[in-house]
Amino acid sequence: MDDCLLLVLIGRTHTRRARVMPGGTGPSAGGTPTSGPSAQAGPDLQPAPALAHDLSQAGSPAELAARLGPGLAIELAAWIKTALVNGRGRVLLAASDDVLGQRVARQLTALGIEHISRLVPSGTPGLSGDVHAIPLVVGGGQDGPAGPLDAGHMGAGHMGAGHTGAGHVGAGAVGADRLLAALGASARLGQAVAVVDAGALVTIDLCDRHGVLAGSALAPGLGAMLEATHNAAARSLGTQVPLVARPPAAAALPTGNMSLDVADAAVLGAVHALRGFVRYQVELMAEASGLYPRVLATGPDAALLLEHDELIEHVVPDLGLIGMLEAWRRLNTDDDLAASNLSPEELEDELDTRLGAGLTEDDDA
């Protein structure tokens, strides 16, 4: 059990974990994968149910700070420790909110767990021996025409205030969970891929065939859209639209494409708006970049929104964990690259050469 590697990915609505035993081929985490690469997990991987903790309900910075307080970190650390026998093994931790990630790591140390490493976006302050930058190049992709990217239709130069230039993304621009999902998808498919992450937000991240993150788009998630519909109707129309809860599963969605019931109509509008956003945005990304990506979906609402959409090749709940395992492998085999001064283009070429044998396209994945 000493060699056990426990992958822990803390998102905004759920935390997922997967225990990777020696000889494991890939992660398996809470719940049964709908389809896709994570369904290929080896027999020596032990799954655990995901733990729900909805940070998206914290509306103000003060509410978020309170929710990120010691109580949640203690709860998560205790839950993580249950997957380790006698606290032995190594924990690899990543979090969409780095403050929470740091607090959980401190709590794990207080619980006597000695070997803890964290994965964070490149540009996050405090990188050290146990805090590693996620090995995903952002911007500088070689596929597709440069013109539309440079013009700002998409691309690393327009990733927001957190962008640091030089092919890296800074803290706050793209969260660790999204970077890891993109890394996992790119590593498994070895070709251009668009990753749709449906949760508190619905995000779309496009990677070229070299595994370089070319650009992103985002929209409010299903819960946020239902809440906005409730508030807008009351404010603008004087109509009392019930505050509709997120449907628990696709089977609970209203049938048909319209309804005379105001609650059902609100759900249909939100669901169809998000499906339309995904379809239209992926098309725009493909046209702007010259890439024609395969499309994977992940996140807590992915199956609910997109499981039967013909655009989506697979719904992969464990995609971020797959990315964590890939990051761990790269960080442990490519230490010389991590310390090198290669440009983003040279780095992606070298990674492509080293990893080419392991990047296979599996149409049945």
C-alpha positions as CSV (number, residue, x, y, z in Angstrom):
1,M,0.0,0.0,0.0
2,D,3.1,2.3,0.4
3,D,3.2,2.8,-3.4
4,C,-0.4,3.8,-3.7
5,L,-1.0,7.1,-5.5
6,L,-4.3,8.8,-4.7
7,L,-5.5,11.4,-7.2
8,V,-7.8,14.0,-5.7
9,L,-9.5,16.7,-7.9
10,I,-11.5,19.4,-6.0
11,G,-14.0,21.1,-8.3
12,R,-16.6,23.7,-7.5
13,T,-19.4,21.3,-7.0
14,H,-17.8,17.9,-6.4
15,T,-14.5,16.4,-5.3
16,R,-13.5,13.2,-7.2
17,R,-10.7,10.8,-6.2
18,A,-9.1,7.7,-7.7
19,R,-6.6,5.3,-6.1
20,V,-3.9,4.2,-8.5
21,M,-2.2,1.0,-7.4
22,P,1.2,-0.1,-8.8
23,G,0.8,-1.1,-12.4
24,G,-2.5,0.8,-12.9
25,T,-3.2,2.0,-16.4
26,G,-5.7,4.8,-15.7
27,P,-8.0,6.3,-13.1
28,S,-11.4,5.2,-12.0
29,A,-13.4,7.5,-9.8
30,G,-16.7,8.1,-8.2
31,G,-19.6,6.8,-10.2
32,T,-19.7,4.7,-13.4
33,P,-18.2,6.4,-16.5
34,T,-20.9,7.0,-19.1
35,S,-18.4,6.1,-21.8
36,G,-15.0,7.1,-23.1
37,P,-11.3,6.7,-22.1
38,S,-12.0,6.3,-18.3
39,A,-14.0,3.2,-19.1
40,Q,-10.6,1.5,-19.8
41,A,-9.4,1.7,-16.2
42,G,-7.4,-1.3,-15.1
43,P,-8.5,-3.8,-12.4
44,D,-6.0,-2.6,-9.8
45,L,-7.7,0.8,-9.5
46,Q,-10.2,1.3,-6.7
47,P,-13.0,3.8,-7.2
48,A,-14.8,6.0,-4.6
49,P,-18.0,8.0,-4.8
50,A,-17.6,11.7,-5.5
51,L,-18.2,14.1,-2.6
52,A,-20.6,17.0,-3.2
53,H,-19.8,20.5,-1.9
54,D,-21.3,23.2,-4.0
55,L,-19.1,26.3,-4.0
56,S,-21.1,27.8,-6.8
57,Q,-23.9,28.7,-4.3
58,A,-21.6,31.2,-2.6
59,G,-22.7,34.4,-4.4
60,S,-20.5,37.1,-2.8
61,P,-16.7,37.0,-2.1
62,A,-17.6,37.0,1.6
63,E,-19.8,34.0,1.2
64,L,-17.2,32.2,-0.9
65,A,-14.5,32.9,1.8
66,A,-16.8,31.5,4.5
67,R,-17.5,28.4,2.4
68,L,-13.8,27.9,1.8
69,G,-13.1,28.2,5.5
70,P,-11.5,25.5,7.7
71,G,-14.6,23.4,8.0
72,L,-14.7,22.4,4.4
73,A,-10.9,21.8,4.3
74,I,-11.2,19.6,7.4
75,E,-14.1,17.7,5.8
76,L,-12.3,17.1,2.6
77,A,-9.0,16.0,4.2
78,A,-10.8,13.5,6.4
79,W,-12.6,12.1,3.3
80,I,-9.4,11.9,1.4
81,K,-7.6,10.1,4.3
82,T,-10.2,7.3,4.3
83,A,-8.8,6.1,0.9
84,L,-5.4,5.6,2.4
85,V,-4.6,2.6,4.6
86,N,-2.9,3.9,7.8
87,G,-2.3,7.2,6.0
88,R,0.3,5.6,3.8
89,G,0.8,6.4,0.1
90,R,1.1,9.7,-1.8
91,V,-1.7,12.2,-2.5
92,L,-1.7,14.2,-5.7
93,L,-4.0,17.1,-5.2
94,A,-5.5,19.7,-7.6
95,A,-8.2,22.2,-6.9
96,S,-10.2,24.7,-9.0
97,D,-9.7,27.1,-6.1
98,D,-6.0,27.2,-5.0
99,V,-6.8,28.6,-1.6
100,L,-8.9,25.6,-0.8
101,G,-6.2,23.3,-2.2
102,Q,-3.6,24.8,0.1
103,R,-5.9,24.5,3.1
104,V,-6.7,20.8,2.3
105,A,-3.0,20.1,1.9
106,R,-2.3,21.6,5.3
107,Q,-5.1,19.6,6.9
108,L,-3.7,16.4,5.4
109,T,-0.3,17.2,6.8
110,A,-1.9,17.7,10.2
111,L,-3.6,14.3,9.9
112,G,-0.1,12.7,9.5
113,I,0.0,12.2,5.7
114,E,3.6,12.8,4.7
115,H,3.6,12.7,0.9
116,I,1.4,15.4,-0.6
117,S,2.0,17.0,-4.0
118,R,-0.2,19.7,-5.6
119,L,-0.8,20.5,-9.3
120,V,-1.5,24.2,-10.1
121,P,-1.8,26.3,-13.2
122,S,1.5,27.6,-14.6
123,G,2.1,31.1,-13.1
124,T,0.7,30.3,-9.7
125,P,3.0,31.7,-7.0
126,G,4.7,29.4,-4.7
127,L,5.9,26.6,-7.0
128,S,8.3,24.3,-5.1
129,G,9.3,20.7,-4.8
130,D,5.8,19.6,-3.9
131,V,3.9,22.2,-5.9
132,H,4.1,21.6,-9.6
133,A,2.8,23.5,-12.7
134,I,0.4,21.5,-14.8
135,P,2.4,20.5,-17.9
136,L,0.1,21.9,-20.5
137,V,1.3,24.5,-23.0
138,V,-1.2,27.4,-23.6
139,G,-1.1,29.2,-26.9
140,G,1.4,29.0,-29.7
141,G,-0.3,26.0,-31.4
142,Q,1.0,25.1,-34.8
143,D,-2.2,23.9,-36.3
144,G,-4.5,26.1,-38.3
145,P,-4.2,29.6,-39.8
146,A,-2.6,32.2,-37.6
147,G,-4.8,35.1,-38.8
148,P,-8.1,34.3,-37.0
149,L,-6.3,33.5,-33.8
150,D,-4.2,36.7,-33.9
151,A,-7.4,38.6,-34.7
152,G,-8.8,37.7,-31.3
153,H,-11.6,35.2,-32.3
154,M,-9.9,32.9,-29.8
155,G,-6.4,32.3,-28.6
156,A,-4.0,32.6,-25.7
157,G,-3.6,36.3,-26.1
158,H,-7.2,36.8,-25.0
159,M,-7.4,34.4,-22.1
160,G,-8.0,37.2,-19.6
161,A,-6.1,39.1,-17.0
162,G,-4.4,36.0,-15.7
163,H,-2.6,35.4,-18.9
164,T,1.2,35.8,-18.5
165,G,2.3,35.5,-22.1
166,A,5.1,33.2,-23.3
167,G,2.8,30.3,-23.8
168,H,1.7,30.0,-20.2
169,V,-1.5,30.8,-18.4
170,G,-1.4,32.6,-15.1
171,A,-3.3,32.0,-11.9
172,G,-6.9,32.6,-12.3
173,A,-7.1,32.5,-16.1
174,V,-8.0,28.8,-16.6
175,G,-8.7,26.7,-13.5
176,A,-6.7,23.6,-12.7
177,D,-9.7,21.3,-13.3
178,R,-10.1,22.5,-16.8
179,L,-6.4,22.4,-17.6
180,L,-6.3,18.8,-16.4
181,A,-9.4,17.8,-18.4
182,A,-7.8,19.3,-21.5
183,L,-4.5,17.5,-20.8
184,G,-6.3,14.2,-20.2
185,A,-8.3,14.4,-23.4
186,S,-5.3,15.5,-25.5
187,A,-3.1,12.7,-24.1
188,R,-5.6,10.0,-24.7
189,L,-6.7,11.0,-28.2
190,G,-3.5,12.5,-29.6
191,Q,-5.4,14.9,-31.9
192,A,-7.4,18.1,-31.9
193,V,-10.0,17.9,-29.2
194,A,-12.7,20.2,-27.7
195,V,-13.5,19.6,-24.0
196,V,-16.9,20.7,-22.8
197,D,-17.0,21.0,-19.0
198,A,-20.5,21.4,-17.8
199,G,-20.9,22.4,-14.1
200,A,-21.3,25.8,-12.4
201,L,-20.1,27.2,-15.7
202,V,-20.2,25.5,-19.1
203,T,-16.7,25.9,-20.6
204,I,-15.2,24.8,-23.9
205,D,-11.5,24.4,-24.2
206,L,-9.9,23.6,-27.6
207,C,-6.5,21.8,-27.8
208,D,-4.6,21.2,-31.1
209,R,-3.1,17.9,-32.0
210,H,0.1,18.7,-30.1
211,G,-1.8,19.1,-26.9
212,V,-1.6,22.9,-26.9
213,L,-4.5,24.8,-25.4
214,A,-5.6,27.2,-28.2
215,G,-8.5,29.0,-26.7
216,S,-11.7,28.8,-24.6
217,A,-15.3,30.0,-24.3
218,L,-17.6,29.9,-21.3
219,A,-21.3,30.5,-20.4
220,P,-23.3,30.2,-17.2
221,G,-24.1,26.7,-16.1
222,L,-27.6,25.2,-15.9
223,G,-28.2,26.2,-12.3
224,A,-27.1,29.8,-12.9
225,M,-29.3,30.0,-16.0
226,L,-32.4,28.8,-14.1
227,E,-31.7,31.3,-11.3
228,A,-31.2,34.1,-13.8
229,T,-34.5,33.2,-15.5
230,H,-36.3,33.3,-12.1
231,N,-34.8,36.7,-11.2
232,A,-35.3,38.3,-14.7
233,A,-38.9,37.2,-15.0
234,A,-39.8,38.8,-11.6
235,R,-37.9,42.0,-12.4
236,S,-38.7,42.6,-16.0
237,L,-42.0,40.8,-16.6
238,G,-43.7,41.0,-13.3
239,T,-44.1,37.2,-13.6
240,Q,-43.4,34.8,-10.8
241,V,-41.4,32.0,-12.4
242,P,-40.6,29.4,-9.7
243,L,-37.0,29.0,-8.8
244,V,-36.5,25.6,-10.5
245,A,-34.1,23.1,-9.1
246,R,-31.6,21.5,-11.4
247,P,-33.1,18.3,-12.7
248,P,-31.3,15.3,-11.1
249,A,-30.9,13.4,-14.4
250,A,-31.8,13.5,-18.1
251,A,-34.9,11.4,-17.4
252,A,-36.2,14.2,-15.2
253,L,-36.1,16.8,-18.0
254,P,-39.4,17.9,-19.4
255,T,-40.5,16.0,-22.5
256,G,-41.0,17.7,-25.8
257,N,-39.6,21.1,-27.0
258,M,-42.1,23.4,-25.4
259,S,-44.5,23.5,-22.4
260,L,-47.4,25.5,-21.0
261,D,-46.0,24.8,-17.5
262,V,-43.8,27.8,-16.6
263,A,-41.3,25.7,-14.6
264,D,-40.9,23.2,-17.4
265,A,-40.6,26.0,-19.9
266,A,-37.8,27.6,-17.9
267,V,-35.9,24.3,-17.8
268,L,-36.4,23.7,-21.5
269,G,-35.1,27.2,-22.3
270,A,-32.0,26.8,-20.2
271,V,-31.1,23.3,-21.5
272,H,-31.6,24.2,-25.1
273,A,-29.7,27.5,-24.8
274,L,-26.7,25.6,-23.4
275,R,-26.9,22.9,-26.0
276,G,-27.0,25.5,-28.7
277,F,-24.1,27.4,-27.1
278,V,-21.9,24.2,-27.2
279,R,-22.8,23.3,-30.8
280,Y,-22.4,26.8,-32.2
281,Q,-19.2,27.7,-30.2
282,V,-17.5,24.5,-31.2
283,E,-18.3,25.3,-34.8
284,L,-16.9,28.8,-34.5
285,M,-13.7,27.4,-32.8
286,A,-13.2,25.0,-35.6
287,E,-13.7,27.6,-38.3
288,A,-11.4,30.2,-36.5
289,S,-8.6,27.7,-35.8
290,G,-8.7,25.5,-38.9
291,L,-9.0,22.5,-36.5
292,Y,-11.8,19.9,-36.7
293,P,-11.8,18.5,-33.2
294,R,-13.3,15.4,-31.6
295,V,-15.5,16.6,-28.8
296,L,-15.6,15.1,-25.2
297,A,-17.8,16.3,-22.4
298,T,-17.1,16.1,-18.6
299,G,-18.4,17.7,-15.5
300,P,-21.4,17.1,-13.2
301,D,-24.0,18.2,-15.7
302,A,-22.4,16.7,-18.8
303,A,-24.6,13.6,-19.0
304,L,-27.7,15.6,-18.2
305,L,-27.2,18.1,-20.9
306,L,-25.1,16.4,-23.6
307,E,-25.2,12.6,-23.3
308,H,-27.5,12.2,-26.4
309,D,-26.1,15.1,-28.4
310,E,-24.6,13.7,-31.6
311,L,-21.8,16.3,-31.5
312,I,-20.4,14.8,-28.3
313,E,-18.3,11.7,-28.9
314,H,-18.1,10.6,-25.3
315,V,-19.1,11.8,-21.8
316,V,-16.2,11.2,-19.5
317,P,-16.8,12.0,-15.9
318,D,-13.2,11.1,-14.9
319,L,-11.4,13.2,-17.6
320,G,-9.7,15.5,-15.0
321,L,-8.4,12.5,-13.1
322,I,-7.0,11.1,-16.4
323,G,-5.2,14.4,-16.8
324,M,-3.8,14.2,-13.3
325,L,-2.3,10.8,-14.0
326,E,-0.9,12.1,-17.2
327,A,0.6,15.1,-15.5
328,W,2.1,12.9,-12.8
329,R,3.7,10.7,-15.4
330,R,5.1,13.6,-17.3
331,L,6.5,15.3,-14.2
332,N,8.2,12.1,-13.2
333,T,9.7,11.3,-16.6
334,D,10.4,14.7,-18.0
335,D,12.1,16.5,-15.1
336,D,14.8,17.7,-17.5
337,L,12.1,19.4,-19.7
338,A,10.5,21.1,-16.7
339,A,13.9,22.7,-15.9
340,S,14.7,23.6,-19.5
341,N,14.4,26.9,-21.2
342,L,12.7,25.6,-24.3
343,S,10.2,27.9,-26.0
344,P,6.5,26.8,-26.0
345,E,6.9,25.6,-29.6
346,E,10.1,23.6,-28.8
347,L,8.5,22.2,-25.7
348,E,5.4,20.9,-27.5
349,D,7.6,19.4,-30.2
350,E,9.8,17.6,-27.6
351,L,6.8,16.4,-25.7
352,D,5.1,15.2,-28.9
353,T,8.3,13.2,-29.8
354,R,8.6,11.6,-26.3
355,L,4.9,10.8,-25.8
356,G,4.0,9.9,-29.4
357,A,4.2,6.2,-28.7
358,G,1.7,6.6,-25.9
359,L,-0.8,8.8,-27.6
360,T,-3.2,6.4,-29.4
361,E,-6.5,7.1,-31.1
362,D,-9.1,4.6,-29.9
363,D,-12.3,5.0,-31.8
364,D,-14.0,2.6,-29.3
365,A,-12.8,4.7,-26.3
